[in-house]
Amino acid sequence: MADVRAAYEEQLGLVEDAGARPVLLASRQLAAAATGPHDYHELYGHLLRQTARPVILHWLGPLFDPALRGYWGSAELDGATETFLRIIAAHPDKVDGVKVSLLDAGHEVRLRRRLPPGVRCYTGDDFHYPELIAGDDHGFSHALLGVFDPLAPLAAGAVRRLDAGDTSGFRALLDPTVPLARHLFQAPTRYYKTGVVLLAWLAGQQDHFTMVGGLQSARSLPHLRRAYELADGLGLFPDRELAAARMRGLLAVHGAEDMITDGTS
């Protein structure tokens, strides 16, 4: 626990010295070392007391990282939630908001309704983001989620409509993107980055489809092809011919060029 605390302190100081807003990421090392909720209370309380400005607390569920199972000192979601809320309630002036990535929209809504005034809920739910961001009579979740990377052109336009009070226009733009998001983040969810990198390459934003540790192979060819098809259907590629040529080349390397015949299928 002392080593985990020291690592958090070092990184927190670095981020604050750079003038950025810290995000206290969920830690695999903390999950392995903690023996119960009290360890989380002690560590997070120590960090929040010393931070110079409000931070964002990060809660990443085991679907994204199995090593984080039991975070906040309990494998039961309700128990973990109570610990999480007690930590926030003890330091509301030091918490800008909470980033929640549990892929459980009902739980996120219940959680955000219990947050102290002024503490934001940032959704990381890549399955239910349109309704969570649009919100209800009791509040809404701010957008801070991975799928907005490949969806950036559409997401930007949708959020501008929402800012203008056009909720139906926001939903009209964003709802059709959900099938792509659910495809990219399907189990095992932790490999979603493979699809994100693929789409960045197909869109011409980088000149290779290679990832650290060979994770470009973490998804199957049919999965990657379907990601391409869904993104193309949404008009996400600035140059459709380039995207089709790159996808065709990727498939050809694996002897599967017959899996794609033109720029739309």
C-alpha positions as CSV (number, residue, x, y, z in Angstrom):
1,M,0.0,0.0,0.0
2,A,2.9,2.4,0.7
3,D,4.3,1.8,-2.8
4,V,0.9,2.4,-4.3
5,R,0.5,5.6,-2.3
6,A,3.9,6.9,-3.3
7,A,3.2,6.2,-7.0
8,Y,-0.1,8.1,-6.9
9,E,1.6,11.0,-5.1
10,E,4.4,11.2,-7.7
11,Q,2.1,11.2,-10.6
12,L,-0.4,13.6,-9.0
13,G,2.4,16.1,-8.4
14,L,3.6,15.8,-12.0
15,V,0.2,16.4,-13.4
16,E,-0.6,19.3,-11.1
17,D,2.8,20.9,-11.8
18,A,1.9,20.8,-15.5
19,G,-1.3,22.7,-14.8
20,A,-3.6,19.9,-15.9
21,R,-6.6,18.5,-14.1
22,P,-5.7,15.2,-12.5
23,V,-7.7,12.0,-13.1
24,L,-7.1,9.5,-10.4
25,L,-7.2,6.3,-12.4
26,A,-8.3,3.0,-10.9
27,S,-5.1,1.1,-10.0
28,R,-4.5,-2.6,-10.6
29,Q,-1.8,-2.4,-7.9
30,L,-4.3,-1.0,-5.4
31,A,-6.9,-3.6,-6.3
32,A,-4.3,-6.3,-5.6
33,A,-2.9,-4.7,-2.4
34,A,-6.1,-3.5,-0.7
35,T,-7.7,-5.7,2.0
36,G,-11.0,-3.9,2.2
37,P,-12.9,-0.6,1.9
38,H,-10.8,1.0,4.6
39,D,-7.7,0.9,2.4
40,Y,-9.5,2.8,-0.3
41,H,-10.8,5.3,2.3
42,E,-7.4,5.9,3.6
43,L,-5.5,6.2,0.3
44,Y,-8.1,8.3,-1.6
45,G,-8.7,10.5,1.5
46,H,-4.9,11.1,1.7
47,L,-4.7,12.1,-1.9
48,L,-7.8,14.3,-1.9
49,R,-6.6,16.2,1.2
50,Q,-3.3,17.1,-0.5
51,T,-4.5,17.9,-4.1
52,A,-4.3,21.5,-5.0
53,R,-7.4,21.4,-7.2
54,P,-10.5,19.2,-7.7
55,V,-9.8,15.9,-9.4
56,I,-11.8,13.4,-11.4
57,L,-12.2,10.0,-9.8
58,H,-12.1,7.0,-12.2
59,W,-14.1,3.8,-11.8
60,L,-13.3,1.3,-14.5
61,G,-15.3,-1.9,-14.3
62,P,-14.0,-5.5,-14.7
63,L,-15.4,-5.7,-18.2
64,F,-12.7,-3.2,-19.3
65,D,-10.0,-4.7,-17.0
66,P,-10.6,-8.0,-15.1
67,A,-7.7,-7.0,-12.7
68,L,-10.0,-4.3,-11.3
69,R,-12.6,-6.7,-10.0
70,G,-13.6,-5.9,-6.4
71,Y,-12.5,-2.3,-6.7
72,W,-13.5,0.0,-3.8
73,G,-13.2,-3.1,-1.5
74,S,-16.2,-5.1,-2.6
75,A,-17.1,-7.5,-5.4
76,E,-20.7,-6.5,-4.9
77,L,-21.7,-3.5,-6.9
78,D,-23.9,-2.0,-4.2
79,G,-21.2,-2.3,-1.6
80,A,-18.5,-0.8,-3.8
81,T,-20.9,2.1,-4.6
82,E,-21.4,2.9,-1.0
83,T,-17.7,3.1,-0.4
84,F,-17.2,5.2,-3.5
85,L,-19.9,7.6,-2.4
86,R,-18.6,7.9,1.2
87,I,-15.2,8.9,-0.1
88,I,-16.7,11.6,-2.3
89,A,-19.0,12.8,0.5
90,A,-16.0,13.3,2.8
91,H,-14.2,15.5,0.2
92,P,-16.9,17.1,-2.1
93,D,-14.8,20.2,-2.6
94,K,-11.9,18.1,-3.9
95,V,-13.9,16.1,-6.5
96,D,-14.7,17.7,-9.8
97,G,-16.5,14.6,-10.9
98,V,-16.5,10.8,-11.3
99,K,-15.7,8.9,-14.5
100,V,-17.9,5.8,-14.5
101,S,-17.2,2.9,-17.0
102,L,-19.4,0.0,-15.8
103,L,-21.7,-0.4,-18.9
104,D,-24.7,-0.4,-16.5
105,A,-26.9,2.6,-17.4
106,G,-29.3,2.1,-14.6
107,H,-26.6,2.0,-12.0
108,E,-25.0,5.2,-13.5
109,V,-28.3,7.1,-13.3
110,R,-28.8,6.0,-9.6
111,L,-25.2,6.9,-8.8
112,R,-25.3,10.4,-10.4
113,R,-28.5,11.2,-8.5
114,R,-26.7,10.6,-5.2
115,L,-23.6,12.7,-6.0
116,P,-23.1,15.9,-3.9
117,P,-24.1,19.2,-5.5
118,G,-21.4,20.3,-7.9
119,V,-19.8,16.9,-8.5
120,R,-20.3,15.9,-12.1
121,C,-20.9,12.4,-13.5
122,Y,-18.8,11.7,-16.6
123,T,-20.1,8.7,-18.5
124,G,-17.8,6.0,-19.8
125,D,-20.7,3.8,-20.9
126,D,-20.1,3.1,-24.6
127,F,-23.3,1.1,-24.9
128,H,-25.9,3.6,-23.6
129,Y,-24.3,7.1,-24.0
130,P,-27.0,8.9,-26.0
131,E,-29.6,8.6,-23.3
132,L,-27.1,9.1,-20.5
133,I,-25.8,12.3,-22.0
134,A,-29.3,13.6,-23.0
135,G,-30.3,13.0,-19.4
136,D,-33.7,13.3,-17.6
137,D,-35.5,15.6,-15.3
138,H,-33.0,14.8,-12.5
139,G,-29.8,15.4,-14.4
140,F,-27.4,14.1,-17.1
141,S,-24.0,12.6,-17.6
142,H,-21.1,14.5,-19.2
143,A,-19.4,12.8,-22.1
144,L,-16.0,11.4,-21.4
145,L,-15.9,8.1,-23.2
146,G,-13.7,6.2,-25.6
147,V,-16.1,5.8,-28.4
148,F,-16.2,9.5,-29.0
149,D,-12.7,9.1,-30.6
150,P,-13.8,7.3,-33.7
151,L,-17.2,9.1,-33.6
152,A,-15.6,12.6,-33.3
153,P,-17.1,14.2,-36.3
154,L,-20.6,13.0,-35.6
155,A,-20.3,13.4,-31.8
156,A,-19.2,17.0,-32.1
157,G,-22.2,17.9,-34.2
158,A,-24.5,16.1,-31.9
159,V,-23.2,17.8,-28.8
160,R,-23.5,21.2,-30.5
161,R,-27.2,20.4,-31.0
162,L,-27.6,19.4,-27.4
163,D,-26.0,22.6,-26.3
164,A,-28.5,24.5,-28.3
165,G,-31.4,22.7,-26.6
166,D,-32.1,20.4,-29.6
167,T,-32.3,17.1,-27.8
168,S,-34.2,15.3,-30.6
169,G,-31.5,16.5,-33.1
170,F,-28.8,15.3,-30.8
171,R,-30.4,11.8,-30.6
172,A,-31.0,11.7,-34.3
173,L,-27.3,12.1,-34.9
174,L,-26.0,9.9,-32.1
175,D,-28.5,7.1,-31.8
176,P,-27.4,5.5,-35.2
177,T,-23.8,5.3,-33.9
178,V,-24.7,2.9,-31.1
179,P,-24.4,-0.3,-33.2
180,L,-20.8,0.6,-34.1
181,A,-20.0,1.4,-30.5
182,R,-21.4,-1.9,-29.2
183,H,-19.5,-3.7,-31.9
184,L,-16.2,-2.1,-31.0
185,F,-16.8,-2.7,-27.2
186,Q,-18.2,-6.2,-27.4
187,A,-16.7,-8.8,-25.1
188,P,-13.8,-9.1,-24.4
189,T,-14.4,-5.3,-24.0
190,R,-10.7,-4.6,-23.1
191,Y,-9.8,-5.1,-26.7
192,Y,-11.9,-2.2,-28.0
193,K,-8.7,-0.2,-28.8
194,T,-8.0,-2.6,-31.7
195,G,-11.1,-1.3,-33.5
196,V,-10.4,2.3,-32.6
197,V,-6.9,2.1,-34.0
198,L,-8.2,0.3,-37.1
199,L,-10.7,3.1,-37.8
200,A,-8.0,5.8,-37.3
201,W,-5.8,4.0,-39.8
202,L,-8.7,3.6,-42.3
203,A,-9.6,7.3,-41.9
204,G,-6.0,8.3,-42.8
205,Q,-5.2,9.6,-39.4
206,Q,-2.1,7.3,-39.1
207,D,0.0,5.4,-41.6
208,H,-0.1,1.9,-40.0
209,F,-2.3,-0.5,-38.2
210,T,0.2,-1.8,-35.6
211,M,-0.2,-1.8,-31.8
212,V,2.1,-2.4,-28.8
213,G,2.1,-6.1,-27.9
214,G,0.6,-7.1,-31.3
215,L,-2.8,-6.1,-30.1
216,Q,-3.8,-5.4,-33.7
217,S,-4.5,-9.1,-33.8
218,A,-6.7,-9.1,-30.7
219,R,-9.9,-9.0,-32.8
220,S,-10.8,-11.4,-35.6
221,L,-10.9,-10.4,-39.3
222,P,-14.7,-10.6,-39.5
223,H,-14.9,-8.3,-36.5
224,L,-12.6,-5.8,-38.1
225,R,-14.4,-6.0,-41.4
226,R,-17.8,-5.3,-39.6
227,A,-16.3,-2.3,-37.8
228,Y,-15.2,-1.0,-41.2
229,E,-18.7,-1.5,-42.7
230,L,-20.5,0.2,-39.8
231,A,-18.1,3.2,-39.8
232,D,-18.5,3.5,-43.5
233,G,-22.2,3.4,-43.2
234,L,-22.0,6.4,-40.8
235,G,-19.9,8.4,-43.2
236,L,-16.9,8.5,-40.8
237,F,-14.2,8.2,-43.5
238,P,-13.0,11.4,-45.1
239,D,-11.7,9.4,-48.1
240,R,-13.9,6.3,-48.7
241,E,-11.6,5.0,-51.4
242,L,-8.6,5.2,-49.1
243,A,-10.5,3.3,-46.4
244,A,-11.7,0.6,-48.8
245,A,-8.2,0.2,-50.3
246,R,-6.6,-0.2,-46.8
247,M,-9.3,-2.6,-45.6
248,R,-8.9,-4.6,-48.8
249,G,-5.1,-4.7,-48.3
250,L,-5.4,-5.8,-44.7
251,L,-7.7,-8.7,-45.7
252,A,-5.4,-9.7,-48.6
253,V,-2.5,-10.1,-46.3
254,H,-4.4,-12.8,-44.6
255,G,-5.7,-14.4,-47.8
256,A,-9.2,-13.1,-47.2
257,E,-9.6,-10.4,-49.9
258,D,-12.9,-12.0,-51.0
259,M,-14.4,-10.7,-47.8
260,I,-14.7,-7.2,-49.3
261,T,-15.6,-6.3,-52.9
262,D,-16.1,-2.6,-52.9
263,G,-16.0,0.6,-50.8
264,T,-19.4,-0.1,-49.1
265,S,-19.5,-3.8,-48.2
